[in-house]
Amino acid sequence: MKKHTTKTDLSPTDVSACSTVAVDLAKNVFQIAGENPLGQVIYEQRIKTRDSFQAFLLTLPAGVTVLMETGPGAQAWARLLQARGNPVRILPAQRVAEHRSGAKNDRNDVLAILRAGRDLKILAVPIKSTAQLAMQALHRARQGYVRRRTAMGNQMRGLLLEHGIALAQGEVSLSRNVPGILEDATHPLPELLRELIAELLGEWSQLGERITVLTGRLEAAAREDETAKRLMTIRGIGPIIATALLAKQTEPERFANARQFAAYFGTVPDQHSSGQKVRLGKMCKRGDAYLRSLAIQGAHAVLRQLRPDSEHPDDCRLRRWLSRHGQKGAAVRLANRNLRIVWVLLQNDQNYRRQPGNGQEAAMSH
């Protein structure tokens, strides 16, 4: 009896007829679909081991474009394919989801990757080197420590508030007040709660030490990198933001101008326009949330140090933004402006230099 053959039973050699191959990545299971130059899906396969998937990649002709979705392992597979000469595009997961049709499963996911690959307006995620991934790992570990420490500090404040002890937000308030509260016997705290708060305070302090160590590593890396040092000439950008931008591997040449580069990080108004009516809303918050938050935090630091009697054009502009848009609105606008300057500096060997007294806002100098 002749066995019925489906697309998933096709031999891997049939993939040579494809111009584009999409892969839905997982830890051990890989769904594959390929299309010809006319956009017709002519190949489908499901591979259930990593070794078999790597062997499949080694059989791909050099001219076949491979599409992947962002996720764990995508960068490693992309570097392997890139070394073999295959064009690789890693597509943002949120943009791929917009092209999915039907229920969410591996087959529909890989077909959605194929459809998203035809949309040339979707900017692919840059393929990072191992050094950039290591720098990114430092940032992610530090970010995780910061989140855990903030949550633990809020937990201590909440537990103490239930017993009538109100503490202000911030690291200084906790480090100064909590040890004294634990030692003061006049506070009506149960002994069990005192022990718990003491344990939480110890872990909170240890997380602070870990954050300090990772921050020192990032600062040392920024001092050794010439591009990071040039980025730090921008007011509002320090070693943390500079190294995060380098780890991001943004490839500024992909953007036509500085405005598009800043919009890539979501520091622009969201649009709800139709016909001749243009409606601009709040900040769209698209793109990398971590870098956007760092840029806005740096902008807030600049605004806090703003001198009210300064006559420098930059400071006058910031005071005007503060009066019109408030603290948060001014910070977003300054973050957007800084990212535009970053786009210029990443494409040349110039430094950013403010020029007071000559009527110019700023200048780029060697």
LOLUMLUM-390119 format. One record per residue (C-alpha): x, y, z; residue in three letters. Coordinates in steps of 0.05 Angstrom, whole numbers, plus 32768, in hexadecimal, padded with zeros to 4 digits. Layout:
! residues N
<site <X Y Z> "ALA"> ...
This chain:
! residues 366
<site <8000 8000 8000> "MET"> <site <801C 8044 7FEC> "LYS"> <site <8029 8072 8027> "LYS"> <site <8007 80B6 8023> "HIS"> <site <803A 80EE 8022> "THR"> <site <802D 8133 803F> "THR"> <site <8055 8173 803E> "LYS"> <site <8073 8163 8081> "THR"> <site <808F 8122 8066> "ASP"> <site <80B8 8144 8030> "LEU"> <site <8102 8138 802F> "SER"> <site <812F 8171 8047> "PRO"> <site <814F 8171 8002> "THR"> <site <810E 818F 7FE6> "ASP"> <site <811E 81CF 800C> "VAL"> <site <814F 81E2 7FD5> "SER"> <site <8114 81F9 7FAB> "ALA"> <site <8102 822E 7FE0> "CYS"> <site <811A 8276 7FDD> "SER"> <site <8105 8284 8025> "THR"> <site <8101 8256 8061> "VAL"> <site <80DE 8269 80A3> "ALA"> <site <80ED 8246 80E5> "VAL"> <site <80C3 8246 8124> "ASP"> <site <80F7 823B 815A> "LEU"> <site <80EE 8215 819A> "ALA"> <site <811D 81F1 81C9> "LYS"> <site <8119 81AD 81A7> "ASN"> <site <80E1 81B1 8173> "VAL"> <site <80E8 81DB 8133> "PHE"> <site <80B0 81E8 8101> "GLN"> <site <80C9 81FA 80BB> "ILE"> <site <80A6 8216 807E> "ALA"> <site <80C2 822C 803C> "GLY"> <site <80A8 8254 8001> "GLU"> <site <80BD 825E 7FB9> "ASN"> <site <80CB 82A2 7F99> "PRO"> <site <8081 82A9 7F89> "LEU"> <site <806E 82A6 7FD3> "GLY"> <site <8050 8260 7FD0> "GLN"> <site <805C 8232 800B> "VAL"> <site <807C 81F4 7FED> "ILE"> <site <80A0 81D5 8029> "TYR"> <site <808D 81C4 8070> "GLU"> <site <80B1 8199 80A3> "GLN"> <site <80B3 818E 80EE> "ARG"> <site <80F5 817D 810E> "ILE"> <site <80F7 8162 8156> "LYS"> <site <8140 8165 816A> "THR"> <site <8174 819C 816B> "ARG"> <site <81A8 8170 8148> "ASP"> <site <8178 8161 810F> "SER"> <site <8168 81AB 8109> "PHE"> <site <81B1 81BE 8105> "GLN"> <site <81BC 8188 80D0> "ALA"> <site <8181 81A5 80A9> "PHE"> <site <819F 81EB 80AB> "LEU"> <site <81E1 81D0 8090> "LEU"> <site <81BB 81B6 8053> "THR"> <site <819E 81F9 8041> "LEU"> <site <81BA 8219 8001> "PRO"> <site <81E0 8259 800E> "ALA"> <site <81AD 8285 7FE9> "GLY"> <site <8171 8270 8013> "VAL"> <site <8158 82A7 8041> "THR"> <site <8146 828F 8087> "VAL"> <site <8111 82B2 80B1> "LEU"> <site <810C 82AA 80FD> "MET"> <site <80E5 82C9 8135> "GLU"> <site <8106 82EA 8170> "THR"> <site <810E 82BB 81AB> "GLY"> <site <8141 8291 81D1> "PRO"> <site <8174 8272 81A2> "GLY"> <site <8164 829D 8165> "ALA"> <site <81A5 82C3 8169> "GLN"> <site <81CF 8284 816D> "ALA"> <site <81AD 8263 8131> "TRP"> <site <81B1 82A4 810A> "ALA"> <site <81FC 82A9 8114> "ARG"> <site <8204 8261 80FD> "LEU"> <site <81DD 826F 80BD> "LEU"> <site <81FF 82B1 80B1> "GLN"> <site <8244 828F 80B5> "ALA"> <site <822D 8260 807E> "ARG"> <site <8217 8299 8051> "GLY"> <site <81CB 8294 805A> "ASN"> <site <81A6 82D7 8060> "PRO"> <site <8182 82D7 80A3> "VAL"> <site <814A 8304 80BD> "ARG"> <site <8133 8301 8105> "ILE"> <site <80EE 8320 8109> "LEU"> <site <80CF 8340 8147> "PRO"> <site <809D 8311 8167> "ALA"> <site <8067 8346 816E> "GLN"> <site <806A 8355 8123> "ARG"> <site <8066 830B 8112> "VAL"> <site <8028 8302 813E> "ALA"> <site <8004 8336 8114> "GLU"> <site <800B 8308 80D7> "HIS"> <site <7FF2 82C9 80F9> "ARG"> <site <7FB1 82AB 80DE> "SER"> <site <7F89 8279 8107> "GLY"> <site <7F99 8259 8149> "ALA"> <site <7FDF 825E 8167> "LYS"> <site <8006 8220 8157> "ASN"> <site <804B 8211 813A> "ASP"> <site <8032 820A 80F2> "ARG"> <site <800B 824B 80F3> "ASN"> <site <8045 826E 8116> "ASP"> <site <8078 825A 80E0> "VAL"> <site <8048 826F 80A9> "LEU"> <site <803F 82B2 80CC> "ALA"> <site <808B 82BA 80CB> "ILE"> <site <808A 82AF 8080> "LEU"> <site <8054 82E4 8077> "ARG"> <site <8078 8315 80A4> "ALA"> <site <80B8 830A 807C> "GLY"> <site <8095 8325 803E> "ARG"> <site <8088 8366 8062> "ASP"> <site <80C8 838D 8055> "LEU"> <site <80B2 83C5 8084> "LYS"> <site <80BD 8397 80BF> "ILE"> <site <8103 83A6 80D9> "LEU"> <site <8129 8366 80E9> "ALA"> <site <814D 835F 812C> "VAL"> <site <8199 8367 8122> "PRO"> <site <81C3 8329 812B> "ILE"> <site <81F1 8335 8166> "LYS"> <site <8238 831D 8173> "SER"> <site <8248 82F2 81B0> "THR"> <site <8268 8330 81D1> "ALA"> <site <8228 8358 81C7> "GLN"> <site <81FF 831F 81E3> "LEU"> <site <822C 831C 8220> "ALA"> <site <8222 8367 822B> "MET"> <site <81D8 835D 8223> "GLN"> <site <81DA 8326 8257> "ALA"> <site <81FA 8356 8289> "LEU"> <site <81C1 8388 827D> "HIS"> <site <818B 8353 8285> "ARG"> <site <81A9 8338 82C5> "ALA"> <site <81AF 837E 82E1> "ARG"> <site <8168 838E 82CC> "GLN"> <site <814F 834F 82EF> "GLY"> <site <8173 8362 832F> "TYR"> <site <8156 83A8 832D> "VAL"> <site <810F 838E 8324> "ARG"> <site <8116 835B 835D> "ARG"> <site <8135 8390 838B> "ARG"> <site <80FD 83C2 837C> "THR"> <site <80C8 838D 8388> "ALA"> <site <80E9 8379 83CA> "MET"> <site <80EE 83C1 83E1> "GLY"> <site <80A4 83CC 83D2> "ASN"> <site <8093 838C 83F7> "GLN"> <site <80B7 83A3 8436> "MET"> <site <8095 83E7 8433> "ARG"> <site <8051 83C5 842B> "GLY"> <site <805C 8395 8465> "LEU"> <site <8071 83CE 8493> "LEU"> <site <8037 83F9 847D> "LEU"> <site <8006 83C4 8496> "GLU"> <site <8022 83D2 84DB> "HIS"> <site <801D 841D 84D5> "GLY"> <site <8064 842C 84BF> "ILE"> <site <8065 8455 847F> "ALA"> <site <80A7 845C 8459> "LEU"> <site <80B6 8487 841D> "ALA"> <site <80C8 8467 83DB> "GLN"> <site <8110 845F 83C6> "GLY"> <site <8150 843D 83D9> "GLU"> <site <8166 8472 840A> "VAL"> <site <8127 846E 8434> "SER"> <site <812C 8422 843B> "LEU"> <site <8176 841F 844A> "SER"> <site <8171 8456 847F> "ARG"> <site <812F 8446 84A2> "ASN"> <site <8124 83FB 84A0> "VAL"> <site <8161 83E7 84CB> "PRO"> <site <814D 8419 8500> "GLY"> <site <8105 8401 8500> "ILE"> <site <811C 83B9 850B> "LEU"> <site <8149 83CE 8545> "GLU"> <site <8115 83FB 8566> "ASP"> <site <80ED 83D2 8597> "ALA"> <site <80B8 8409 859E> "THR"> <site <809B 83F8 855A> "HIS"> <site <8062 83C6 8563> "PRO"> <site <807D 8392 8533> "LEU"> <site <8076 8347 8540> "PRO"> <site <80B8 8323 8547> "GLU"> <site <80A7 82F6 850C> "LEU"> <site <809F 8333 84E0> "LEU"> <site <80E0 8352 84F8> "ARG"> <site <8105 8313 84E4> "GLU"> <site <80E3 8312 84A0> "LEU"> <site <80F2 835B 8492> "ILE"> <site <813B 8350 84A7> "ALA"> <site <8141 8317 8475> "GLU"> <site <8122 8340 843E> "LEU"> <site <814F 837B 844E> "LEU"> <site <818D 834E 844A> "GLY"> <site <8178 8333 8406> "GLU"> <site <8166 8379 83EF> "TRP"> <site <81AC 8391 8402> "SER"> <site <81CD 8356 83DE> "GLN"> <site <81A7 8366 839F> "LEU"> <site <81C0 83AD 83A4> "GLY"> <site <8208 8394 83A8> "GLU"> <site <81FD 8368 836A> "ARG"> <site <81E0 83A3 8344> "ILE"> <site <821D 83CD 8357> "THR"> <site <824C 8397 833E> "VAL"> <site <8229 8391 82FA> "LEU"> <site <8224 83DC 82F4> "THR"> <site <826F 83E0 82FE> "GLY"> <site <827B 83AD 82C8> "ARG"> <site <824F 83D4 8297> "LEU"> <site <8272 8415 82A9> "GLU"> <site <82B6 83F5 829D> "ALA"> <site <829F 83DA 825A> "ALA"> <site <8286 8420 8247> "ALA"> <site <82CA 843F 8258> "ARG"> <site <82EE 840D 822B> "GLU"> <site <82C1 8415 81EF> "ASP"> <site <82CC 8452 81C1> "GLU"> <site <8285 8453 81A7> "THR"> <site <8268 8451 81ED> "ALA"> <site <8295 848B 8202> "LYS"> <site <827C 84B4 81C8> "ARG"> <site <8233 84A5 81D9> "LEU"> <site <823F 84BB 8221> "MET"> <site <8250 8501 8208> "THR"> <site <8204 850A 8200> "ILE"> <site <81E4 8527 823E> "ARG"> <site <81B5 84F3 825A> "GLY"> <site <81DB 84B6 8241> "ILE"> <site <8209 8492 8271> "GLY"> <site <822E 8450 8270> "PRO"> <site <81F0 8425 827C> "ILE"> <site <81CA 8442 8240> "ILE"> <site <8209 8444 8214> "ALA"> <site <8219 83FB 8220> "THR"> <site <81D0 83E7 8217> "ALA"> <site <81CF 840A 81D3> "LEU"> <site <820F 83E5 81BE> "LEU"> <site <81F2 83A2 81D5> "ALA"> <site <81B2 83B1 81AF> "LYS"> <site <81D9 83B4 816D> "GLN"> <site <81A6 83E4 8150> "THR"> <site <81C9 83EC 810C> "GLU"> <site <81B7 8436 8102> "PRO"> <site <81C3 8431 80B7> "GLU"> <site <8181 840B 80B2> "ARG"> <site <815C 844C 80C1> "PHE"> <site <8153 8484 808F> "ALA"> <site <815A 84BB 80C2> "ASN"> <site <8161 84C9 810C> "ALA"> <site <8116 84D2 8114> "ARG"> <site <8109 848A 80FF> "GLN"> <site <8140 8471 812D> "PHE"> <site <8120 8493 816A> "ALA"> <site <80DB 847A 8156> "ALA"> <site <80F8 8433 8155> "TYR"> <site <80FD 8438 81A2> "PHE"> <site <80B5 8450 81AB> "GLY"> <site <80C3 8497 81C3> "THR"> <site <808F 84B4 8192> "VAL"> <site <8044 84C0 8198> "PRO"> <site <8015 8488 8184> "ASP"> <site <7FE9 8496 8149> "GLN"> <site <7F9E 848C 8141> "HIS"> <site <7F94 84B0 80FF> "SER"> <site <7F5F 84A7 80CA> "SER"> <site <7F54 84CE 808A> "GLY"> <site <7F65 8517 8094> "GLN"> <site <7F62 8511 80E0> "LYS"> <site <7FA6 8509 8100> "VAL"> <site <7FA1 84F2 8148> "ARG"> <site <7FE0 84EB 8172> "LEU"> <site <7FDB 84C8 81B5> "GLY"> <site <800A 84B6 81ED> "LYS"> <site <804F 8498 81E4> "MET"> <site <8049 845A 81B8> "CYS"> <site <807A 8430 81E2> "LYS"> <site <808E 8404 81A8> "ARG"> <site <80D3 83E6 81A2> "GLY"> <site <8105 83D5 81D9> "ASP"> <site <80E4 83E7 821C> "ALA"> <site <8125 83E0 8242> "TYR"> <site <814C 8411 8218> "LEU"> <site <8112 8441 8215> "ARG"> <site <810C 8441 8261> "SER"> <site <8157 844D 8268> "LEU"> <site <8155 8488 8238> "ALA"> <site <811A 84A7 825E> "ILE"> <site <813C 849B 82A1> "GLN"> <site <817A 84BE 8287> "GLY"> <site <814F 84F8 826F> "ALA"> <site <812F 84FE 82B4> "HIS"> <site <8174 8502 82D3> "ALA"> <site <8185 853C 82A5> "VAL"> <site <8144 8561 82B6> "LEU"> <site <8151 8559 8301> "ARG"> <site <8195 857B 82F9> "GLN"> <site <817A 85B3 82CD> "LEU"> <site <818F 85F8 82E5> "ARG"> <site <8157 862B 82E4> "PRO"> <site <8187 8665 82D6> "ASP"> <site <81AC 8645 829C> "SER"> <site <81A8 866B 8259> "GLU"> <site <81C3 8631 822F> "HIS"> <site <8195 8622 81F4> "PRO"> <site <818F 85D9 8208> "ASP"> <site <817A 85EC 824F> "ASP"> <site <8149 8620 8235> "CYS"> <site <8129 85EB 8209> "ARG"> <site <8123 85BB 8243> "LEU"> <site <8102 85EF 826F> "ARG"> <site <80D1 85FE 8236> "ARG"> <site <80C0 85B4 8231> "TRP"> <site <80B6 85B0 827C> "LEU"> <site <8086 85EB 827C> "SER"> <site <805E 85D0 8242> "ARG"> <site <805F 8584 824C> "HIS"> <site <8072 8577 8294> "GLY"> <site <80AA 854D 82B0> "GLN"> <site <8098 850B 828D> "LYS"> <site <8088 852C 824A> "GLY"> <site <80CA 8552 824A> "ALA"> <site <80F0 8512 825C> "ALA"> <site <80D2 84EC 8221> "VAL"> <site <80E3 8525 81F2> "ARG"> <site <812A 8528 820B> "LEU"> <site <8132 84DD 8205> "ALA"> <site <8119 84E1 81BD> "ASN"> <site <814B 8519 81AD> "ARG"> <site <8184 84F2 81CD> "ASN"> <site <8174 84B4 81A3> "LEU"> <site <8175 84DF 8164> "ARG"> <site <81BB 84F7 8177> "ILE"> <site <81CF 84AF 8185> "VAL"> <site <81BC 849D 813D> "TRP"> <site <81EE 84D0 8123> "VAL"> <site <8226 84BB 8151> "LEU"> <site <821F 8471 8142> "LEU"> <site <822E 847E 80F8> "GLN"> <site <826F 84A5 8100> "ASN"> <site <82A9 84B3 812F> "ASP"> <site <828F 84F5 814A> "GLN"> <site <8281 850C 8191> "ASN"> <site <8245 8535 81A7> "TYR"> <site <8259 857B 81BF> "ARG"> <site <822C 85B2 81D7> "ARG"> <site <8240 85F8 81BF> "GLN"> <site <8229 862E 81EF> "PRO"> <site <8224 8675 81DA> "GLY"> <site <8225 866F 818F> "ASN"> <site <81DC 8663 8181> "GLY"> <site <81E4 861B 816D> "GLN"> <site <81C2 85E4 8193> "GLU"> <site <81FB 85B2 818E> "ALA"> <site <8232 859A 8160> "ALA"> <site <8254 855A 814D> "MET"> <site <829F 855D 8154> "SER"> <site <82D9 852D 8149> "HIS"> 
